[in-house]
Amino acid sequence: MKTMKTNANSLLLATLLKDARVGTFTGLVTTKKGIARGKGTDRKTFGDDTVHVTILTGFSYKGLVERSLKALDGVNAGDIVAYAFTKGITDKNGQPITLADVAEALSELQVSFSSTLDGTNESTTDHVYDPLVVDGETVRGSRVYKCVAGSGVKCHCRNCSGDEKAPLPGTIYLQGLQIYSKVLVPAVNGPAPAAQSAAKTIAKDLIKKQLPIRRYAQYILEPGQQWLLRAGGTAALEAEARGFIVTDEILEAIQKIA
């Protein structure tokens, strides 16, 4: 029997993703990492819900960024400020979000999206990933974390850093457009506390919620962790069993921004 070759550390998962059609539904049941707060015996993890999500894989990320860049023209700064005020959203110093904050955020997002499209975005971490490859065939919607030791840059993988929380080389990162999410088991300590961020950062997050890129999601599928994945028709069936019906209308709407 022929042995399949892949750059991932899970042959079974790589094979499953390869066999799924491009632009298909992928269902995933996983537990979020959450955020740790506190010290010593008082340290707790928040936001580590177990969730079932359904995502559309095999889309064009650059296409998503391009559409988000065009959508920036339709963002009303006044509406962002009003929304933050209504929801009581303030910066890390307790100050309200201003029009100046939103204007700066819009400008930086425009530069970031543009540099991503022309390949000059210096903040990207693309150098630590390779496309998922199975028997010489690239699998869209998935990428693999790699060790970059010896390449001239510092490697932060688990093997090089010794950090057990760092990414393990060969781990698959599943990317897609999230169209459904349901909490199956709530986090024991409740949701993650709101991040204490600068006003500009908060403004960026609020703006992104109005853009196509808001649906972008990435999940880490590391061997040994507790997660369940379904691809293609079985993903749609599982979502339906949990109360979410996958329809042609939903698929068409999502594909318009993919």
C-alpha positions in Angstrom: 0.0 0.0 0.0 1.3 3.4 -0.9 2.3 5.7 2.0 1.1 9.2 1.6 3.5 12.0 2.2 2.7 15.3 3.9 4.5 18.2 5.7 1.9 18.0 8.6 2.4 16.0 11.7 -1.0 14.3 11.4 -1.3 12.1 8.3 -5.0 11.3 9.1 -6.0 15.0 9.4 -4.0 16.0 6.3 -5.7 13.3 4.3 -9.1 14.2 5.4 -8.6 17.9 4.5 -7.1 16.9 1.1 -10.2 14.8 0.3 -12.6 17.6 1.1 -13.6 19.7 -1.9 -12.4 23.2 -2.3 -15.0 25.7 -1.0 -16.6 23.1 1.3 -18.0 23.2 4.7 -15.8 22.1 7.6 -17.3 21.5 11.1 -15.1 21.6 14.1 -15.7 20.9 17.8 -12.9 22.3 19.9 -12.0 24.0 23.2 -10.7 27.5 23.0 -7.3 28.2 24.7 -8.8 31.0 26.7 -6.9 33.7 28.6 -5.1 33.2 32.0 -5.4 35.9 34.6 -4.1 36.1 38.2 -1.0 34.8 40.0 -0.2 31.6 41.9 -3.2 29.8 43.3 -5.5 32.6 42.1 -4.5 32.1 38.5 -7.6 31.1 36.4 -8.4 30.6 32.8 -11.3 32.5 31.2 -13.0 32.1 27.9 -12.1 28.4 27.3 -15.5 27.5 26.0 -16.0 24.2 24.0 -17.6 25.3 20.8 -19.0 23.8 17.6 -18.2 26.0 14.5 -18.9 25.6 10.9 -16.6 27.3 8.4 -16.2 27.6 4.7 -12.7 26.6 3.6 -10.7 26.9 0.4 -11.4 30.6 0.0 -9.0 33.3 -1.2 -7.6 35.3 1.7 -6.3 38.0 -0.6 -9.7 38.3 -2.1 -11.2 38.8 1.4 -8.6 41.5 2.1 -9.3 43.2 -1.2 -13.0 43.4 -0.5 -12.4 44.6 3.0 -10.1 47.4 1.7 -12.9 48.5 -0.7 -15.5 48.4 2.2 -13.4 50.8 4.2 -14.8 53.6 2.1 -18.3 52.9 3.4 -17.3 53.0 7.1 -18.8 56.1 8.9 -16.5 57.3 11.6 -19.3 59.0 13.5 -21.2 55.7 13.6 -18.2 53.9 15.2 -17.9 56.6 17.9 -21.6 56.5 18.6 -21.6 52.7 18.9 -18.7 52.8 21.3 -20.4 55.4 23.4 -23.7 53.5 23.5 -22.0 50.3 24.5 -19.8 52.0 27.1 -16.6 51.1 25.3 -13.6 53.0 26.5 -9.8 52.7 26.1 -7.4 51.4 28.7 -7.4 54.7 30.5 -11.2 54.9 30.6 -11.4 57.5 27.9 -14.0 57.5 25.2 -13.2 56.6 21.5 -13.0 59.8 19.5 -13.3 60.7 15.8 -9.5 61.2 15.7 -9.0 57.7 17.0 -11.3 56.2 14.3 -9.7 58.3 11.6 -6.2 57.0 12.6 -7.5 53.5 12.7 -9.0 53.7 9.3 -5.8 55.1 7.8 -3.7 52.3 9.3 -6.1 49.6 8.2 -6.0 50.9 4.7 -2.2 50.8 4.7 -2.2 47.3 6.3 -4.6 45.9 3.8 -2.8 47.5 0.8 0.6 46.2 2.0 -0.9 42.7 2.4 -2.2 42.8 -1.2 1.2 43.9 -2.6 3.3 41.6 -0.4 5.0 44.3 1.6 3.3 43.9 5.0 6.3 43.6 7.4 4.1 42.5 10.3 3.1 39.3 8.7 4.1 35.9 10.1 3.8 34.1 6.8 7.5 33.1 7.0 6.7 30.5 9.8 4.0 28.7 7.7 4.0 26.6 4.6 0.9 25.5 2.7 -0.4 22.0 3.7 0.9 19.6 1.1 -0.3 16.0 0.7 1.4 13.9 -2.0 2.6 17.0 -3.7 -0.8 18.6 -3.8 -1.4 21.9 -2.0 -4.6 21.9 0.2 -6.3 25.2 0.1 -7.6 26.6 3.4 -4.9 24.9 5.5 -1.3 25.7 6.4 1.4 24.1 8.5 3.6 25.7 11.1 7.3 25.1 10.5 10.6 25.5 12.4 12.7 28.3 10.9 15.9 27.6 12.8 18.9 28.3 10.6 17.1 30.7 8.4 18.6 33.8 9.9 15.6 34.6 12.1 14.9 33.5 15.7 12.6 30.5 15.8 9.9 30.4 18.4 8.6 26.9 17.8 8.1 24.5 20.8 11.2 22.5 19.9 13.5 25.5 19.8 12.1 27.6 22.6 11.2 24.9 25.1 7.9 26.6 25.7 5.2 24.0 25.9 2.6 26.6 24.8 4.5 27.5 21.6 3.4 26.0 18.3 4.6 22.5 17.5 6.3 22.1 14.0 4.0 20.3 11.6 0.8 21.5 13.3 -2.1 22.3 10.9 -3.8 25.6 11.0 -7.2 25.5 9.5 -8.4 28.8 8.0 -11.9 29.6 6.9 -14.9 31.9 6.9 -16.9 31.3 10.0 -20.7 31.1 9.3 -21.9 29.4 12.5 -20.8 29.1 16.1 -22.4 27.6 19.2 -21.1 27.1 22.7 -21.5 23.5 23.8 -19.7 23.8 27.2 -19.3 27.3 28.7 -16.0 28.2 30.3 -15.9 27.3 34.0 -14.7 30.7 35.0 -16.8 32.7 32.5 -15.8 34.7 29.4 -12.5 36.3 28.8 -12.2 39.8 30.3 -12.2 42.7 27.9 -8.7 43.6 26.7 -7.2 46.8 28.0 -6.3 48.4 24.7 -5.4 51.8 23.3 -8.2 53.7 21.7 -6.9 53.3 18.2 -6.7 49.5 18.6 -10.3 49.4 19.9 -11.4 51.5 16.9 -9.7 49.0 14.5 -11.6 46.1 16.1 -14.9 47.9 15.8 -14.2 48.8 12.2 -13.3 45.2 11.3 -16.7 44.1 12.6 -18.2 46.0 9.6 -15.9 44.4 7.0 -15.9 41.1 5.2 -12.7 40.1 7.0 -14.7 39.8 10.3 -15.7 36.3 9.3 -12.0 35.1 9.0 -11.2 32.5 11.6 -8.2 30.2 12.2 -8.1 27.1 14.4 -5.1 25.1 15.6 -5.4 21.4 15.0 -2.6 19.9 17.1 -2.4 16.1 17.6 -3.3 15.0 21.1 -5.7 17.8 21.7 -9.4 17.2 22.1 -11.1 18.2 18.9 -13.5 16.7 16.4 -13.5 17.6 12.7 -15.9 16.9 9.9 -15.5 17.9 6.3 -17.9 18.3 3.4 -21.4 16.8 3.6 -20.8 15.4 7.1 -20.0 18.9 8.4 -23.3 20.2 7.0 -25.2 17.2 8.6 -23.6 17.8 12.0 -24.4 21.5 11.9 -28.0 20.6 11.1 -28.2 18.2 14.0 -27.1 21.0 16.3 -29.8 23.4 15.0 -28.1 25.2 12.1 -29.3 24.5 8.6 -26.7 25.0 5.8 -28.6 26.3 2.8 -27.6 27.3 -0.7 -28.5 30.9 0.2 -26.0 30.9 3.0 -23.3 29.4 0.9 -23.9 31.9 -1.9 -23.8 34.8 0.5 -20.5 33.7 2.1 -18.9 33.0 -1.3 -19.6 36.6 -2.4 -16.9 37.8 0.0 -14.6 34.8 -0.4 
